[in-house]
Amino acid sequence: MTGSRAATTNRTVRLLVWLVVPAVFIVYVITMSPTVGLIDSGEISAGAYLMNILHPTGYPLYTMLGRLATMVPLAAVTNRAALLSALLAAAGVGLFLRLALRLKLSRTAAGVSAMLLGLSIPVWGVAVDVEVHSLTLVLLALLWLAAARAESAGDGLLPLAYVCGLCLTNHMSALWAVIGAGVCVALAYRTAIIRPLPVLWLAFVAALSPYLVLMVRAKAGPYFPWGDPVSLERLWWHVTGKQYQVWMFSLPFGEVLKNAGRGFVIVGRGLTWVLVPAAAYGFVRLVRRRRALAAGLAVSAVLTFGYAVNYGIPDIEAYYVPCLLALLVFAAVGIDRLSARTGRWQHLLWVLVPAALLLNFRTVSRQGDYVAYDHAMNTLQSAAPNATVITDWWDLYSVVLYLGQVEHVRADVCMVDKELLRRSWYLKYLRRAYPWLVERSTPEIEQYTYYLNQFEHGRLRDNAAIQRCFIALLESFIVRNPERPAYTTFDADAGVDARQLLPRARRVPVGLLFELSADTVLPRFDYTKLRIRVPRYDVDERTSVCLQRYRFFILRRANELALRGRPAERDALFDWYAAQPVAWLFPLPPRR
């Protein structure tokens, strides 16, 4: 009888897994981005396909998985990388479900909490675009599975140590979960942990070995060698995110409070708000049953939340994944207790799943989202043949990198990111991508590199000198290549660099670019060539900024046309914009 019940239970568990995991995967595929997206999507897609060095912390494990995924002859390269995100996120949800079942929670508690994790904004958001955080979810679920086994069974420390190291090869947000797992083990084993510590340390360090791939690839000369980690020093800079540390724990208190409010909303929506009390109750229950595991999860949640609210970047939602995972474990424990008291009524808890689907769908869905692709293509359309474009906007540059490196779109256009130019490795990329550009600017590069080396090693004393050399280098890209039309994506009022760059040159709006010109001619441009598509659902802050650039350039162009006595062209331009879907979101002011 006991064997029969066990077999029935195993079949039910397998059925639950086969329902939950495919369900969230189907949701991800339906709501997936149809093409390359904003932020890091383009850089990561190209990086995985070409085995580049990705932005800090390098993500070597993801890069290797991404390389395998992008080799599959299915759709475009960026679609393959996005599908990898969906697969990894669904696998992470499945592993979380297994964790909940390992904690001997009811199938309702395990299934509902797993679905809520998969349909939360942080997880769903990274599952429908090209991002590294889906792999973080998989590694975190493996981490807490190993921690739960080590804490209860008294073994499994070696796999746990290895998974802890592996977590750190993908994203630094996993660090706080690793610390939480360490707290869990320390409380569970106390002094008994000291004896196996050397072996555990070796397993931990061995799991960090994917970072050696960064050095190997850097020495092989990848197309886009972010950070150029050819030495241990440069590898350390890259792995620790030295470039981004200026945005960490440096925000004013008011900004931290604002971020904390935003974080509470993200976490609350992940729990559909209804389960916030259940999470608190579940924490108390888990402390009574498994104090070490509860403490570890709580430490992970608190440290992750504190880190996220002190990091000043706009795309912060995914950084809450470790926090949300821990809280949903607590919520699952709370639901389990509630299920035991309500009997068959416990199945009503499944109503929370469609509630989460409806609550987050419009925010997360990327169906019909061509904003990044359209903007990049429209910008390239605005440039004359063999143009040089200087930009300060990563959301454009990342997409152009992908389009140029992978899909070979407008290979004649030389686009330079002036912000990346503040790093020595970027000069190495320019030398490979545009050897003629670097060769003609050799004197300026030598002068700039002298100060840049001081800056990167923290020894710079003359800030004015490095700024002068920086501007001189940018100007040389234009002045020493007079046969190439020159453009910027920013006007002269866009900051110190913009004001200092060729101050005597005229900037005339052409399409989505400012052409640098010595004369007063305003070239004609056919705006009907541009294609603008607006997403079907909610427009987030980053997408809004991108779409508003159309209005910005139309107004600048219209002003120039009015000053030059070309009212017919101005009216035609206004009429064209008014017929575009973006005009509903960002209308033009009344005509004068």
N, C-alpha and C positions, 0 to 999 in steps of 0.2 A: 504493500500500500504506500509505504514511504517512497519507494523507488518510483512508483507511478506518479505520485504528487510532484516529485522532483522533476520528472520528465515533462509533466504538464507545465510546471513553472518555467523550465528552460525554454520550452516552445513559446510560451507567452512572452518571455523576455526577448527572444529572437524576433518574434512578430513585432514587438514594440520598436526594436531597433530598425527593422525593415520598414516601419511606417514613418518614424521620426526623421531619419537621415535622408531618405529620398524626398520626403515632403519639403524639407528646408532647401534641399538642392534644387528642386523644381522651382521653388519660389525665387531662388537666386538667379537661375537661368532666365526666367521670365522677366525679371527686373534688371537684368544685366546691362551695362553700358554697351551700346552698339559699336563703339569705336574708342579711340584713345581719349582719355579724360584729362582733367586739370591736375594741378599739383605735380606729383611725381610719376604719373601714369606713363607718360612718354619715355622718360629716362629709364624707368624700370623695365618697360617692354623691350626697348632697344638693348639695355644692359643685359637682360637675361638671354636674348637672342644672340648677341655678339660676345657674351661673356666679358662685358666691361666691368670696371670697378664701380659699384654703385655708391651713392652718397653715404656719408657716415651713418651707421657704423660698418658699412660695407656689405652686410647681409650675405655672407658667402654660401650658407646653406640654402637660402632661398635662390640665389643665383644659379646654383647647380641644378636645383629642382626646376627652376624656370627655363634653363637651357633645354632640359629634356622635354618640358611641356611645349616649348615653342618650336621644337623640331617636328611635332605632329603636323602633317599636311592638312590642316583644317582651318578654313577661313583665314583672316589676316593674323599676323603675329600678335598684335595686341589683343585680339579675341582669344587666342590660345592662352595668353598669360592671364586674362580675366577669368577664363574657365578654370585655370589652376586655382585662383583665389576661391572660386565657388566650391571646388572639390575639397580644398583644405578646410574651409569654414565648415562644410557639412561633416567632414571627418572629425573636426574639433567638437562639434555638437554631439556626434556619436560617442566620442570618448568621454565627454562630460556625462552623458547618459549612463555610460558604464561606471563612472565614478559614483554617481548617485545610487546605482544598484549595488555597488560594492559596499556602500554604507548601509545596506539593508533597508533602504527606503522603499515605500510602496511604488508600484508601477505608475500610479497616477502622479505621485509626487515627482518621480524621476522624469516621466515623459513631459509633464507640463513645464517643469523648470528647464529642461533641455530645449524645448521649443521656444520658450521665452528668451533663452540665451541666443538662439539662432535668429530670432526675429527682433532682437534689440538693435538700436541704432548703431552702436560701435561695431558689432559683428556683421550685421546685414550690410552696413555701409562699406566695409572692406571686402565683402564677398562678391560685390557686383562691379568692382573696378580692379585695376591692376595695383595691388598693394601687398606689402610684406606681412601685414598684421594677421592675416588668416593663418599663416604658419605659426605665428606666436600663439594663437589660440590652441592649435594642435599640441604644441610643446608644453603649454601651461596645463592642459588637461592631462597629458602624460606625467607631468611633474606631480600633480596632486594625486593621481592614481598611484604613483610610486610612493609618495609620502604616506598615503593612507595605508598602503600595505606595510611599509616599514614601521609605522607607528603602532599598528594592531598586531601584526604577525611576528614582529621581532626580527625580521630579516628583510632582505631587499634593499639594504643600504647602498650596495654597489650600483645597481641600476639607477637609484635615486641620484647619486652623485654624478653619474654620467649624464642623466637628463638635465640636471642643474647646469652643467657646463654647456650642454647643447642649446639650452634656452638662451644663453648669452651670446650665441652665434647668430641670432636673428635680430633682436631689438632690445634696446636698453630698458624698455618698460618692464621686461621680464625680470630685471634685477630684483625688484621688490618682492616678487613671488619666490625667487630663489632665497632671499633673506627670510621670508616667511617659512619656507620649507626647512631652513636651517634652525629656526626657532622651534618648529615642530619636533625635529629630531633631537635637539638639545633637551627639551622638556621630557621627551619620551625615554631617552636613553641615559640622560645625566652623565655621570662619569664613565659609564660603559662605552661611550662614544670615543673616548680618547685612544683606546688600543687600535681600532681599525682606521683611525684618522689618516695615517700616511697612505694607505691603500686607497681610501676614498678620495684623497687629494689627487692621487695619480689618475684615477678615473675621471675626476672633474677636469683636470688639465688636458687629458687625452681628448675629451669631448670638445675642447676649444680648438682642436687641430684644423677645422675648416678655415680658420683665419689664415693659416699658412697658404691657402689657395690664393688669398689676396696678394701675397708677396710673389708667388709663382706667376700669377697673371700679370702683375705689375712689371716684372722683369721681362715677360714675353712681349710687352708693348701693346696692351689693348687699345682699341680705338679711342675710348673715352676713359682715361685713367684717374678717376676722381681720387684726390688725395695722394696719388702716386706712392703707395706704401712699399717702396723698394727696400727700405731699411727698417730696422726695429723701431727707430725713433718715429719715422713717418707712419709706420703701422700702428704704433701706440696713439699717435695723434688721431688717426682715422677711427680706430676702434673705440676710443673714449669720446668721440664726437667733439673734439676740441673746437672745431669751427662753430659749433652751435652752443657752446657753453655760455656765451654772452647772453643768451635768452633764458638761461636756467637760474632760478632763485635770485633774480635781479629785479623783479617787478615791484612797483610801489604797493603798499598795503591795500589801497583802494582797488587796484587792478586784481589783486589776489582774491579779495572778497567777491568781486564781480565774476571771476573765473570759478570760484567756489559755488556761487549760485547757479551758474551754468552747469557745473559738474553734478550738482544735486538733481537738476532736471534730467540730465542724461541717465544717471543711475536710477532715478525714480521711474522714468519711462521704461527702462529696462526691466523693472519689477512691476510694470503696469500700475504703479502706485498702490494698488490693492495689496500687494505682497510685501510692502515695506514693514508693516507690523509683523508679518509672518517671518521675515528675515531676522528681526530683532528677537522674536520668540525662538526661532530656530537656533540662533547663536547661543542662547541660554541653555537650550536642550542639548546642544552638541558639547558645550562646556561640561555638562554633567556626565555625558557618556564618553567623550573622547577629548579631554581637555587639551592635549598637545596639538591635535589637529585643528581644533577650534582656534587656539591661540595663533597658530601659523597662518591660517586663513585670514584672521582678523588683522594681523600685522601686515600681510600682503595688501589687504584692502585699504588700510589706513595710509600706508606708505605710498601706494599707487595714487591714491586720491591727492595726497599732499604734493606729490611730484607733478601731477597733471595741472593742478591749479597754480603752480609756481613756474610753469613753462609758458612763455609768451609766444605761442604760435596759433594760427587760426584753426588748422586742421587737427584738433586735439582729441576728438571723440574716441578714436581708436586707442588712445593711451589709457582709457578707462577699462579696457578689456580685462586685465587682471583683477581689478576691483570688482567689476560686475560679476565675473565668474565666482569669486569668493562669496559675494553676497547672495548669489543664486544657490550656492550650496546651502547656506543658512536658510534661505527661503524654502528649499526643498525639504530640509529637516522639519521646518515649521509646518509645511503642507502635509508632510507625512503624519505628524501628530494630529492635525486637523482631520485627515482622512480616516484615521483610526476611530475618531469620535463620531463621524458623520455617516459611516457605513456606505451604503450605495449612493448617498448624496454626494460623495466625494467626486464622482464623475462630472459634476457640474463645474469643477475647477477647470475642465478643458475649455470652458467658455473663454478663459483668459487668453487662449491662443489666437482665436480670430480677433479678439479685442486688440491684442498686440499687433496683429497683421494690419488692422485698419488704422490703428493709432500711428504707426510708423511708416506705412506704405508711401504716402505722398512725400514724406521727408527723405526717404532713402532711395526710392526707385530711380533708376537711371534709364528707363525706357525712353527712347527718342531723344536722348541727350547728345546732341552733336555740337554743343557750344564750343568746346576746346578745339575740335577738329575744324569747324567752320571758321573760327577766329584765326587759327594758324593759316589755313588755306587762303583766307581773305587777305591776311597780311602779306603773304607771299605773292598773291595776285597784285598787290599794290606796288611791289618793287619792280623796277625795270630789269631787263636782262643783265646778268653779271653784276648785280648790285652788292654793296656792302651795307649791312644793317647793324646798328648798335642798339642793344636793348637792355633794359633794366628789369624785365619782368619774366620771372621764372615760369609762370603758367603758360606763357607763349613759347619760351625757349625750349622747355622740356618736350613739348609737342613737336616743334620743328626738328629737334634732335631725332625723334623717332621717324618722322616723315622723311627726313633727309638720309639718315643712316640705314633705315630698313626698307622703306618704300621708294626711296630714291626720287623724291619729289623736289623739284627746283634745286638741283645740285649746284646750279650756277650761282645761287645766292650765298654769300658769306655772312653768316650771322654771328655776332660777338656779344656775349653776355658780359657787360662791364662789371657786374658784381663778382662773377667768378674770376674775372681778370685780377682780382685782389689776392689770388692764390697762385703759387708758382707752378703747381701741377697743370693749371689751365693753359699756361704758355706751352707746355709740352703737347697738349692736345692741339692747340692752334698750329704748332709746327708740323704736326702730322696731317691735319685736315686741310690747312691752307699754307703750304710751305712758302709760297710767293709772298704772302702777307708778312710772315715772320722775317723772311730774308730782307725785305725792303725796310723793315723797322728795326734792324739789328742794333743800331746805336741807342735808340730809345729803350729797347728791351734790356740791354746791358746796364744802362743807368738805373732803370726801374728795378731790375733784379737785385742790384746792390742793396737797395733799401728794403725790398721785399723780403730778402733773406733775414735781415735784422728784425723785421716785423714778425715773421713767423717764429723766430726764436726768442721773442720777447726782449730784444735789445734795442729797439728803435728809439731814438732820441729826437729826431728831426721829423716831426709829423708834416710840416709844411713842405719839406723836400720830397717826401714820398708822394704827396698829393700832386706836386708840380710834375714829377716824373710820370705819374699815372695819367694825368691829363695829356701830357706830351705824347705818351704812347698811343692813347686813343686818337689823338689828332693825326698822328703819323699814319694810322691805318687808312685815313681818308686822304690826307695831303699827298702821301707818297704813292697813291694809286689813283691819279686824277682821271684815268680812263674809265673808272668804275663809278656809277651813280651811288651816292651816299645817302643814307637815311638813318633816322633814329625813331624809336617808338615813343619818345617823350619830347615835350617841348622845352623851351629854355627856362620855363618857370618851375621845373620839376625837381629843383634842389641844387645844391652847391655844384655837383659835377656837371649838371646840365647847363648852368650859367657859365661855367668856366670853359666848356668845350666849344671851341671855335666861336667866340662871342660875336665876331663880325659877320659870320655867315647867316643867311636868311633861312628860316625854317618854314617851309610852306606845306600845308596839309595835302597829302595825296593819298586817297584811299584811307588806309589805317596806319599810315606812316607820315613822318615829317621829312621831306626832302631837304637836304642841306644844299643851298644854292648861293652862288655869288651874285646872281642877277635878280631882277624883280618879277620875272615871269612866273605865273601860276599855271602849271601844266594842266591840260584837260585830263579828266579821269572818268571813265564810264562806271558809275557805281552800280549799274544794273548787273555787272559781272559778279558782284558779291552775293553770297547766299547766306541768309541768316535764319536759323531754326531755333525756336525757343522750346525748352523742355516741356513735357506734358504736365509735369507736377510741380511741386514747390521748388522755388529757386533759392538756393542757399546763398550765403554772403559771398563766397568766392565766385560762384557763377554770376551773381548780380554784378560784381565788379567787372567781370569780363564783358557782359552784355552792355553795360553802361559805356564802354569805350566806343561803341558805335555812335551813341549820342554825342559823346565828347568830340569825336573827329568831325561829325556832321556840323556841329556848331562852329568849330574852328574853320572848317572849309567855307561855310556860309558867310562867316564874318569876312574872310579874305575876298570872297566873291563880291560882297557888298562894297568893300573898300575899293575894289578895282572896277566898279561900275558894270557888273555883269549880273543884273537882277534876274534875268530869265533863267540863267543856270542855277542861281540860288533858289528860285521857286521850284524848279524841276527837282533839285536835290531834296528840298523839303517834302515835295510830293512823293518822291521815291521812298524816303524814310517813313512817312506816314502810312505807306502801304505795307510796311514790314511788320511782322508779329512783335518785334521788340518794342515798337512804338507804343503798344498797349501797356507795357511795363514802365517804359521811360519816355514819356511824350516830350516833344519839343515845346519850348515856350511859344506863346502867340506871336505871329509874324507882325512886324512893324511896318 
